[in-house]
Amino acid sequence: MLVSEVHQCECEVCQSGQDHMDRVVHHQINVFISRLDEQQRRWYAALEASRMGHGGLKKMCQITGLSEPTIRKGNRELEKDMQDRPKDRVRLPGAGRPRIEKKSLK
């Protein structure tokens, strides 16, 4: 499995360079999130943003580097109990790059 690079938190506390408990937690969030696939990342970020309450979305964007629309998408998927998401794959059928060569009907 390919492990992505660990994002460096961009919140004020982490950028200040001061020792603070939030720095440790933010680093742990980013280590954890680096091992997840794309849909799991947005679900986890949406869950944490909801748990944080007001301002949580913006805070999770700073911590994880994920965009607001990505985290909002994760929140919508969680609200629908992930009914529209396939259980056996990361992306929906038909997603991804188009084929370079098209099949001929000859």
A tleap script that builds the chain and sets N, CA, C and O, in Angstrom:
source leaprc.protein.ff14SB
mol = sequence {
  NMET LEU VAL SER GLU VAL HIE GLN CYS GLU
  CYS GLU VAL CYS GLN SER GLY GLN ASP HIE
  MET ASP ARG VAL VAL HIE HIE GLN ILE ASN
  VAL PHE ILE SER ARG LEU ASP GLU GLN GLN
  ARG ARG TRP TYR ALA ALA LEU GLU ALA SER
  ARG MET GLY HIE GLY GLY LEU LYS LYS MET
  CYS GLN ILE THR GLY LEU SER GLU PRO THR
  ILE ARG LYS GLY ASN ARG GLU LEU GLU LYS
  ASP MET GLN ASP ARG PRO LYS ASP ARG VAL
  ARG LEU PRO GLY ALA GLY ARG PRO ARG ILE
  GLU LYS LYS SER LEU CLYS
}
set mol.1.N position { 0.839 -1.188 0.000 }
set mol.1.CA position { 0.000 0.000 0.000 }
set mol.1.C position { 0.876 1.241 0.000 }
set mol.1.O position { 1.857 1.330 0.739 }
set mol.2.N position { 0.513 2.174 -0.824 }
set mol.2.CA position { 1.256 3.425 -0.925 }
set mol.2.C position { 0.878 4.331 0.239 }
set mol.2.O position { -0.302 4.604 0.455 }
set mol.3.N position { 1.860 4.794 0.981 }
set mol.3.CA position { 1.625 5.698 2.107 }
set mol.3.C position { 1.909 7.119 1.645 }
set mol.3.O position { 3.000 7.421 1.161 }
set mol.4.N position { 0.911 7.988 1.800 }
set mol.4.CA position { 1.110 9.366 1.357 }
set mol.4.C position { 1.947 10.136 2.373 }
set mol.4.O position { 2.111 9.712 3.517 }
set mol.5.N position { 2.463 11.260 1.936 }
set mol.5.CA position { 3.272 12.120 2.797 }
set mol.5.C position { 2.399 12.705 3.905 }
set mol.5.O position { 1.222 12.992 3.685 }
set mol.6.N position { 2.964 12.876 5.073 }
set mol.6.CA position { 2.225 13.415 6.213 }
set mol.6.C position { 2.152 14.939 6.083 }
set mol.6.O position { 3.176 15.615 5.984 }
set mol.7.N position { 0.933 15.462 6.086 }
set mol.7.CA position { 0.694 16.902 5.961 }
set mol.7.C position { 1.150 17.619 7.228 }
set mol.7.O position { 1.001 17.089 8.329 }
set mol.8.N position { 1.691 18.791 7.083 }
set mol.8.CA position { 2.074 19.629 8.229 }
set mol.8.C position { 0.934 20.597 8.512 }
set mol.8.O position { 0.510 21.343 7.630 }
set mol.9.N position { 0.446 20.582 9.730 }
set mol.9.CA position { -0.677 21.425 10.131 }
set mol.9.C position { -0.355 22.903 9.885 }
set mol.9.O position { 0.773 23.354 10.087 }
set mol.10.N position { -1.383 23.645 9.441 }
set mol.10.CA position { -1.214 25.058 9.135 }
set mol.10.C position { -1.976 25.963 10.105 }
set mol.10.O position { -2.184 27.141 9.815 }
set mol.11.N position { -2.396 25.419 11.262 }
set mol.11.CA position { -3.113 26.258 12.234 }
set mol.11.C position { -2.124 27.182 12.952 }
set mol.11.O position { -0.913 26.976 12.886 }
set mol.12.N position { -2.645 28.189 13.629 }
set mol.12.CA position { -1.804 29.186 14.308 }
set mol.12.C position { -0.909 28.564 15.373 }
set mol.12.O position { 0.265 28.917 15.484 }
set mol.13.N position { -1.455 27.645 16.151 }
set mol.13.CA position { -0.682 27.020 17.234 }
set mol.13.C position { 0.512 26.259 16.673 }
set mol.13.O position { 1.630 26.394 17.170 }
set mol.14.N position { 0.275 25.465 15.645 }
set mol.14.CA position { 1.366 24.662 15.074 }
set mol.14.C position { 2.380 25.528 14.332 }
set mol.14.O position { 3.572 25.221 14.329 }
set mol.15.N position { 1.918 26.600 13.706 }
set mol.15.CA position { 2.814 27.487 12.969 }
set mol.15.C position { 3.648 28.371 13.891 }
set mol.15.O position { 4.698 28.872 13.489 }
set mol.16.N position { 3.185 28.563 15.124 }
set mol.16.CA position { 3.912 29.426 16.056 }
set mol.16.C position { 5.200 28.775 16.557 }
set mol.16.O position { 6.118 29.469 16.995 }
set mol.17.N position { 5.268 27.455 16.492 }
set mol.17.CA position { 6.458 26.756 16.955 }
set mol.17.C position { 6.481 26.502 18.445 }
set mol.17.O position { 7.429 25.907 18.958 }
set mol.18.N position { 5.456 26.942 19.148 }
set mol.18.CA position { 5.388 26.731 20.597 }
set mol.18.C position { 5.006 25.281 20.887 }
set mol.18.O position { 4.277 24.653 20.119 }
set mol.19.N position { 5.508 24.762 22.006 }
set mol.19.CA position { 5.087 23.439 22.444 }
set mol.19.C position { 3.673 23.545 22.984 }
set mol.19.O position { 3.392 24.352 23.870 }
set mol.20.N position { 2.792 22.726 22.444 }
set mol.20.CA position { 1.402 22.752 22.850 }
set mol.20.C position { 0.801 21.387 22.585 }
set mol.20.O position { 1.179 20.728 21.617 }
set mol.21.N position { -0.110 20.955 23.407 }
set mol.21.CA position { -0.741 19.639 23.246 }
set mol.21.C position { -1.431 19.515 21.889 }
set mol.21.O position { -1.455 18.430 21.309 }
set mol.22.N position { -1.989 20.607 21.380 }
set mol.22.CA position { -2.656 20.555 20.076 }
set mol.22.C position { -1.695 20.152 18.964 }
set mol.22.O position { -2.095 19.473 18.018 }
set mol.23.N position { -0.446 20.560 19.064 }
set mol.23.CA position { 0.543 20.181 18.030 }
set mol.23.C position { 0.673 18.675 17.937 }
set mol.23.O position { 0.728 18.117 16.841 }
set mol.24.N position { 0.721 18.019 19.078 }
set mol.24.CA position { 0.847 16.560 19.105 }
set mol.24.C position { -0.392 15.915 18.494 }
set mol.24.O position { -0.282 15.003 17.674 }
set mol.25.N position { -1.562 16.385 18.893 }
set mol.25.CA position { -2.815 15.830 18.384 }
set mol.25.C position { -2.939 16.073 16.885 }
set mol.25.O position { -3.345 15.171 16.152 }
set mol.26.N position { -2.606 17.250 16.422 }
set mol.26.CA position { -2.698 17.562 14.996 }
set mol.26.C position { -1.738 16.688 14.186 }
set mol.26.O position { -2.082 16.220 13.101 }
set mol.27.N position { -0.550 16.473 14.714 }
set mol.27.CA position { 0.402 15.593 14.024 }
set mol.27.C position { -0.144 14.160 13.970 }
set mol.27.O position { -0.027 13.492 12.943 }
set mol.28.N position { -0.730 13.695 15.056 }
set mol.28.CA position { -1.298 12.348 15.085 }
set mol.28.C position { -2.456 12.215 14.105 }
set mol.28.O position { -2.597 11.185 13.445 }
set mol.29.N position { -3.281 13.244 14.007 }
set mol.29.CA position { -4.373 13.243 13.029 }
set mol.29.C position { -3.799 13.101 11.627 }
set mol.29.O position { -4.299 12.311 10.827 }
set mol.30.N position { -2.744 13.868 11.324 }
set mol.30.CA position { -2.167 13.828 9.982 }
set mol.30.C position { -1.449 12.513 9.685 }
set mol.30.O position { -1.465 12.047 8.546 }
set mol.31.N position { -0.825 11.916 10.684 }
set mol.31.CA position { -0.208 10.593 10.479 }
set mol.31.C position { -1.306 9.581 10.191 }
set mol.31.O position { -1.193 8.787 9.257 }
set mol.32.N position { -2.361 9.605 10.985 }
set mol.32.CA position { -3.478 8.680 10.791 }
set mol.32.C position { -4.120 8.856 9.425 }
set mol.32.O position { -4.353 7.883 8.707 }
set mol.33.N position { -4.403 10.098 9.073 }
set mol.33.CA position { -5.095 10.393 7.823 }
set mol.33.C position { -4.238 10.037 6.594 }
set mol.33.O position { -4.772 9.765 5.519 }
set mol.34.N position { -2.921 10.041 6.762 }
set mol.34.CA position { -2.045 9.701 5.637 }
set mol.34.C position { -2.151 8.228 5.255 }
set mol.34.O position { -1.744 7.845 4.157 }
set mol.35.N position { -2.692 7.397 6.147 }
set mol.35.CA position { -2.829 5.961 5.885 }
set mol.35.C position { -4.199 5.582 5.350 }
set mol.35.O position { -4.438 4.416 5.036 }
set mol.36.N position { -5.108 6.556 5.241 }
set mol.36.CA position { -6.465 6.287 4.782 }
set mol.36.C position { -6.602 6.546 3.287 }
set mol.36.O position { -5.802 7.279 2.707 }
set mol.37.N position { -7.620 5.941 2.658 }
set mol.37.CA position { -7.881 6.261 1.257 }
set mol.37.C position { -8.680 7.565 1.187 }
set mol.37.O position { -9.050 8.125 2.219 }
set mol.38.N position { -8.939 8.038 -0.014 }
set mol.38.CA position { -9.522 9.377 -0.170 }
set mol.38.C position { -10.903 9.524 0.467 }
set mol.38.O position { -11.196 10.569 1.048 }
set mol.39.N position { -11.752 8.509 0.372 }
set mol.39.CA position { -13.079 8.649 0.971 }
set mol.39.C position { -13.006 8.542 2.490 }
set mol.39.O position { -13.733 9.242 3.195 }
set mol.40.N position { -12.145 7.683 2.992 }
set mol.40.CA position { -11.991 7.574 4.444 }
set mol.40.C position { -11.440 8.867 5.027 }
set mol.40.O position { -11.836 9.256 6.126 }
set mol.41.N position { -10.528 9.550 4.312 }
set mol.41.CA position { -9.990 10.837 4.785 }
set mol.41.C position { -11.097 11.864 4.939 }
set mol.41.O position { -11.178 12.539 5.965 }
set mol.42.N position { -11.949 11.990 3.929 }
set mol.42.CA position { -12.996 13.020 4.013 }
set mol.42.C position { -14.033 12.671 5.067 }
set mol.42.O position { -14.579 13.573 5.703 }
set mol.43.N position { -14.325 11.376 5.275 }
set mol.43.CA position { -15.278 10.993 6.315 }
set mol.43.C position { -14.715 11.303 7.697 }
set mol.43.O position { -15.416 11.847 8.550 }
set mol.44.N position { -13.449 10.957 7.916 }
set mol.44.CA position { -12.841 11.219 9.217 }
set mol.44.C position { -12.772 12.723 9.482 }
set mol.44.O position { -13.094 13.179 10.580 }
set mol.45.N position { -12.352 13.494 8.474 }
set mol.45.CA position { -12.254 14.946 8.638 }
set mol.45.C position { -13.638 15.540 8.917 }
set mol.45.O position { -13.765 16.443 9.744 }
set mol.46.N position { -14.669 15.045 8.240 }
set mol.46.CA position { -16.031 15.536 8.469 }
set mol.46.C position { -16.502 15.187 9.876 }
set mol.46.O position { -17.146 16.000 10.539 }
set mol.47.N position { -16.188 13.999 10.323 }
set mol.47.CA position { -16.578 13.571 11.666 }
set mol.47.C position { -15.906 14.434 12.735 }
set mol.47.O position { -16.555 14.869 13.686 }
set mol.48.N position { -14.612 14.676 12.576 }
set mol.48.CA position { -13.881 15.513 13.534 }
set mol.48.C position { -14.357 16.959 13.485 }
set mol.48.O position { -14.479 17.608 14.524 }
set mol.49.N position { -14.628 17.467 12.284 }
set mol.49.CA position { -15.121 18.845 12.158 }
set mol.49.C position { -16.462 18.995 12.870 }
set mol.49.O position { -16.701 19.996 13.545 }
set mol.50.N position { -17.330 18.009 12.721 }
set mol.50.CA position { -18.627 18.041 13.402 }
set mol.50.C position { -18.438 17.978 14.913 }
set mol.50.O position { -19.128 18.673 15.658 }
set mol.51.N position { -17.518 17.159 15.354 }
set mol.51.CA position { -17.251 17.011 16.783 }
set mol.51.C position { -16.739 18.322 17.388 }
set mol.51.O position { -17.048 18.649 18.534 }
set mol.52.N position { -15.947 19.073 16.597 }
set mol.52.CA position { -15.385 20.339 17.076 }
set mol.52.C position { -16.440 21.433 17.203 }
set mol.52.O position { -16.265 22.382 17.968 }
set mol.53.N position { -17.528 21.302 16.459 }
set mol.53.CA position { -18.593 22.312 16.526 }
set mol.53.C position { -18.284 23.508 15.643 }
set mol.53.O position { -17.661 23.379 14.589 }
set mol.54.N position { -18.736 24.691 16.097 }
set mol.54.CA position { -18.579 25.923 15.317 }
set mol.54.C position { -17.100 26.164 14.991 }
set mol.54.O position { -16.252 26.163 15.884 }
set mol.55.N position { -16.802 26.370 13.711 }
set mol.55.CA position { -15.434 26.606 13.262 }
set mol.55.C position { -14.644 25.340 13.008 }
set mol.55.O position { -13.482 25.396 12.605 }
set mol.56.N position { -15.273 24.193 13.244 }
set mol.56.CA position { -14.576 22.921 13.084 }
set mol.56.C position { -14.174 22.624 11.650 }
set mol.56.O position { -13.110 22.053 11.411 }
set mol.57.N position { -15.008 23.004 10.695 }
set mol.57.CA position { -14.705 22.759 9.285 }
set mol.57.C position { -13.421 23.479 8.880 }
set mol.57.O position { -12.519 22.881 8.293 }
set mol.58.N position { -13.354 24.757 9.196 }
set mol.58.CA position { -12.164 25.543 8.844 }
set mol.58.C position { -10.926 25.007 9.568 }
set mol.58.O position { -9.841 24.943 8.991 }
set mol.59.N position { -11.099 24.623 10.834 }
set mol.59.CA position { -9.983 24.096 11.618 }
set mol.59.C position { -9.461 22.798 11.002 }
set mol.59.O position { -8.249 22.607 10.903 }
set mol.60.N position { -10.369 21.899 10.586 }
set mol.60.CA position { -9.937 20.631 9.982 }
set mol.60.C position { -9.276 20.856 8.628 }
set mol.60.O position { -8.395 20.092 8.233 }
set mol.61.N position { -9.692 21.891 7.921 }
set mol.61.CA position { -9.020 22.245 6.657 }
set mol.61.C position { -7.569 22.634 6.939 }
set mol.61.O position { -6.659 22.213 6.225 }
set mol.62.N position { -7.358 23.433 7.976 }
set mol.62.CA position { -6.000 23.857 8.336 }
set mol.62.C position { -5.172 22.670 8.826 }
set mol.62.O position { -4.000 22.548 8.469 }
set mol.63.N position { -5.758 21.811 9.627 }
set mol.63.CA position { -5.024 20.685 10.190 }
set mol.63.C position { -4.645 19.676 9.115 }
set mol.63.O position { -3.496 19.241 9.047 }
set mol.64.N position { -5.611 19.300 8.273 }
set mol.64.CA position { -5.404 18.195 7.326 }
set mol.64.C position { -4.961 18.611 5.934 }
set mol.64.O position { -4.378 17.808 5.205 }
set mol.65.N position { -5.229 19.855 5.554 }
set mol.65.CA position { -4.928 20.281 4.192 }
set mol.65.C position { -6.023 19.906 3.207 }
set mol.65.O position { -5.892 20.174 2.012 }
set mol.66.N position { -7.107 19.287 3.687 }
set mol.66.CA position { -8.236 18.974 2.811 }
set mol.66.C position { -9.050 20.241 2.593 }
set mol.66.O position { -9.079 21.122 3.452 }
set mol.67.N position { -9.709 20.330 1.444 }
set mol.67.CA position { -10.498 21.523 1.143 }
set mol.67.C position { -11.862 21.470 1.823 }
set mol.67.O position { -12.342 20.403 2.203 }
set mol.68.N position { -12.475 22.640 1.969 }
set mol.68.CA position { -13.814 22.706 2.559 }
set mol.68.C position { -14.822 21.889 1.763 }
set mol.68.O position { -15.602 21.150 2.363 }
set mol.69.N position { -14.840 21.995 0.412 }
set mol.69.CA position { -15.800 21.171 -0.335 }
set mol.69.C position { -15.596 19.668 -0.116 }
set mol.69.O position { -16.569 18.914 -0.097 }
set mol.70.N position { -14.370 19.232 0.048 }
set mol.70.CA position { -14.096 17.811 0.284 }
set mol.70.C position { -14.670 17.373 1.626 }
set mol.70.O position { -15.301 16.320 1.719 }
set mol.71.N position { -14.456 18.172 2.658 }
set mol.71.CA position { -14.968 17.817 3.983 }
set mol.71.C position { -16.483 17.909 4.002 }
set mol.71.O position { -17.141 17.084 4.635 }
set mol.72.N position { -17.053 18.903 3.316 }
set mol.72.CA position { -18.517 19.004 3.222 }
set mol.72.C position { -19.100 17.776 2.528 }
set mol.72.O position { -20.144 17.265 2.932 }
set mol.73.N position { -18.418 17.307 1.481 }
set mol.73.CA position { -18.865 16.103 0.771 }
set mol.73.C position { -18.874 14.912 1.726 }
set mol.73.O position { -19.819 14.124 1.733 }
set mol.74.N position { -17.831 14.785 2.521 }
set mol.74.CA position { -17.777 13.714 3.507 }
set mol.74.C position { -18.918 13.815 4.502 }
set mol.74.O position { -19.493 12.799 4.893 }
set mol.75.N position { -19.246 15.021 4.913 }
set mol.75.CA position { -20.349 15.232 5.846 }
set mol.75.C position { -21.680 14.820 5.221 }
set mol.75.O position { -22.500 14.176 5.876 }
set mol.76.N position { -21.898 15.187 3.958 }
set mol.76.CA position { -23.135 14.796 3.262 }
set mol.76.C position { -23.235 13.276 3.146 }
set mol.76.O position { -24.306 12.700 3.332 }
set mol.77.N position { -22.104 12.632 2.835 }
set mol.77.CA position { -22.102 11.171 2.711 }
set mol.77.C position { -22.405 10.504 4.057 }
set mol.77.O position { -23.127 9.509 4.104 }
set mol.78.N position { -21.865 11.040 5.134 }
set mol.78.CA position { -22.148 10.494 6.464 }
set mol.78.C position { -23.608 10.704 6.849 }
set mol.78.O position { -24.224 9.826 7.455 }
set mol.79.N position { -24.165 11.867 6.499 }
set mol.79.CA position { -25.566 12.144 6.812 }
set mol.79.C position { -26.504 11.169 6.114 }
set mol.79.O position { -27.572 10.848 6.634 }
set mol.80.N position { -26.100 10.694 4.925 }
set mol.80.CA position { -26.905 9.733 4.162 }
set mol.80.C position { -26.523 8.293 4.504 }
set mol.80.O position { -26.907 7.363 3.794 }
set mol.81.N position { -25.773 8.109 5.584 }
set mol.81.CA position { -25.296 6.770 5.992 }
set mol.81.C position { -24.503 6.082 4.888 }
set mol.81.O position { -24.487 4.854 4.803 }
set mol.82.N position { -23.852 6.861 4.053 }
set mol.82.CA position { -22.987 6.386 2.968 }
set mol.82.C position { -23.722 5.452 2.002 }
set mol.82.O position { -23.109 4.565 1.409 }
set mol.83.N position { -25.024 5.651 1.846 }
set mol.83.CA position { -25.835 4.798 0.976 }
set mol.83.C position { -25.395 4.841 -0.477 }
set mol.83.O position { -25.500 3.833 -1.177 }
set mol.84.N position { -24.909 5.976 -0.946 }
set mol.84.CA position { -24.511 6.121 -2.351 }
set mol.84.C position { -23.082 5.644 -2.612 }
set mol.84.O position { -22.635 5.658 -3.759 }
set mol.85.N position { -22.364 5.227 -1.582 }
set mol.85.CA position { -20.966 4.824 -1.726 }
set mol.85.C position { -20.866 3.312 -1.880 }
set mol.85.O position { -21.507 2.571 -1.133 }
set mol.86.N position { -20.064 2.843 -2.846 }
set mol.86.CA position { -19.885 1.395 -2.993 }
set mol.86.C position { -19.106 0.824 -1.810 }
set mol.86.O position { -18.231 1.489 -1.257 }
set mol.87.N position { -19.428 -0.404 -1.428 }
set mol.87.CA position { -18.774 -1.038 -0.286 }
set mol.87.C position { -17.469 -1.722 -0.672 }
set mol.87.O position { -16.592 -1.911 0.171 }
set mol.88.N position { -17.338 -2.089 -1.930 }
set mol.88.CA position { -16.193 -2.895 -2.356 }
set mol.88.C position { -15.149 -2.121 -3.147 }
set mol.88.O position { -14.208 -2.718 -3.670 }
set mol.89.N position { -15.298 -0.809 -3.244 }
set mol.89.CA position { -14.328 -0.003 -3.987 }
set mol.89.C position { -14.307 1.419 -3.446 }
set mol.89.O position { -15.226 1.848 -2.749 }
set mol.90.N position { -13.231 2.151 -3.783 }
set mol.90.CA position { -13.075 3.519 -3.298 }
set mol.90.C position { -13.859 4.496 -4.162 }
set mol.90.O position { -14.507 5.405 -3.642 }
set mol.91.N position { -13.806 4.317 -5.460 }
set mol.91.CA position { -14.471 5.249 -6.370 }
set mol.91.C position { -15.724 4.639 -6.960 }
set mol.91.O position { -15.875 3.419 -7.029 }
set mol.92.N position { -16.613 5.512 -7.382 }
set mol.92.CA position { -17.824 5.050 -8.035 }
set mol.92.C position { -17.491 4.447 -9.391 }
set mol.92.O position { -16.492 4.833 -9.998 }
set mol.93.N position { -18.300 3.506 -9.887 }
set mol.93.CA position { -18.047 2.940 -11.218 }
set mol.93.C position { -18.017 4.042 -12.274 }
set mol.93.O position { -18.832 4.964 -12.245 }
set mol.94.N position { -17.090 3.940 -13.186 }
set mol.94.CA position { -16.950 4.928 -14.247 }
set mol.94.C position { -16.030 6.072 -13.892 }
set mol.94.O position { -15.715 6.900 -14.747 }
set mol.95.N position { -15.594 6.135 -12.656 }
set mol.95.CA position { -14.697 7.211 -12.237 }
set mol.95.C position { -13.283 6.922 -12.712 }
set mol.95.O position { -12.947 5.783 -13.038 }
set mol.96.N position { -12.478 7.935 -12.747 }
set mol.96.CA position { -11.087 7.776 -13.159 }
set mol.96.C position { -10.848 8.310 -14.554 }
set mol.96.O position { -11.725 8.918 -15.167 }
set mol.97.N position { -9.662 8.075 -15.033 }
set mol.97.CA position { -9.282 8.578 -16.353 }
set mol.97.C position { -9.945 7.761 -17.446 }
set mol.97.O position { -10.168 6.562 -17.280 }
set mol.98.N position { -10.265 8.410 -18.578 }
set mol.98.CA position { -10.813 7.641 -19.695 }
set mol.98.C position { -9.721 6.771 -20.325 }
set mol.98.O position { -8.532 7.079 -20.234 }
set mol.99.N position { -10.138 5.707 -20.950 }
set mol.99.CA position { -9.199 4.810 -21.609 }
set mol.99.C position { -8.481 5.539 -22.744 }
set mol.99.O position { -9.067 6.394 -23.407 }
set mol.100.N position { -7.232 5.203 -22.960 }
set mol.100.CA position { -6.477 5.794 -24.057 }
set mol.100.C position { -6.961 5.220 -25.371 }
set mol.100.O position { -7.181 5.945 -26.340 }
set mol.101.N position { -7.124 3.918 -25.391 }
set mol.101.CA position { -7.603 3.241 -26.604 }
set mol.101.C position { -9.052 2.844 -26.402 }
set mol.101.O position { -9.428 2.300 -25.363 }
set mol.102.N position { -9.855 3.125 -27.414 }
set mol.102.CA position { -11.243 2.724 -27.336 }
set mol.102.C position { -11.387 1.342 -27.982 }
set mol.102.O position { -10.681 1.018 -28.937 }
set mol.103.N position { -12.290 0.550 -27.462 }
set mol.103.CA position { -12.536 -0.765 -28.049 }
set mol.103.C position { -13.224 -0.562 -29.390 }
set mol.103.O position { -14.148 0.243 -29.515 }
set mol.104.N position { -12.767 -1.292 -30.372 }
set mol.104.CA position { -13.426 -1.218 -31.677 }
set mol.104.C position { -14.458 -2.312 -31.767 }
set mol.104.O position { -14.305 -3.373 -31.163 }
set mol.105.N position { -15.496 -2.061 -32.507 }
set mol.105.CA position { -16.594 -3.016 -32.660 }
set mol.105.C position { -16.418 -3.871 -33.901 }
set mol.105.O position { -17.395 -4.445 -34.384 }
set mol.106.N position { -15.210 -3.977 -34.434 }
set mol.106.CA position { -14.967 -4.757 -35.671 }
set mol.106.C position { -14.968 -6.206 -35.398 }
set mol.106.O position { -14.781 -7.006 -36.314 }
savepdb mol mol.pdb
quit
